[in-house]
């Protein structure tokens, strides 16, 4: 019951944050759940006095691509990645070991590491976000 109350409180907080911004949505992902709160298009237009600013904010968020786990297992980074590190499409970011098999994780596009979401040696689940890459 306590976890349910914490999730409901998080939803209330996300709605409050969304109401005070020009963003169209807010997404939160943890090891145990993923939630996305989205504002209706009509509400977004009513909040923003400068529609161009809202479009720019949404366009900016679309320039970040997440790299997701392709299998369940233990993540091994190819090297110690940090925010700002440049990557090229196809560059080896790491691998996931699962039942003796290594599944390579590569960069889907050219860009820079925006965020490292999983530490080397951490267990990962299928579809879990591992990296956020700012596209160039």
Phi, psi and omega in degrees: 000324181296318179297320179299316179297322179294321179293318178296322177294321177297317178300317177300317180295319179296319177297320179295316179296319181294322180296331182264012182229174177264002180293150178273334180202161175229134181235134178233132179229127175236182179294332185255344179200166177222132181222142177229125178252124184239138178270143175296147182301322180293324178290324179297317180294325180289327182286319187274122175276340178241092182304327180297323178296320179294318179296318178299318180296317179293318180298323180296319181290333180286348181275006177247127180244133178269145175256124186251154177293137180265355180200173175270140178163205180252126182276133174237122180282145178293330176199179178279103181275142178228158176303133180097347177294133179280143176225151176247152179308130180089352180296139180287116177268330181168198179209160176242122179271125180216115179053043177081356180257141177253120177259116181292142174244118183240160178288130181281345183200167175288144177168201177233149178294119178270323181200139173260115189263347181222134178279151176300138180089357182276145173288142180231157178249157178303130178086353181293137179290131181253319182219155168242127182244124175280118184287144179252000000 
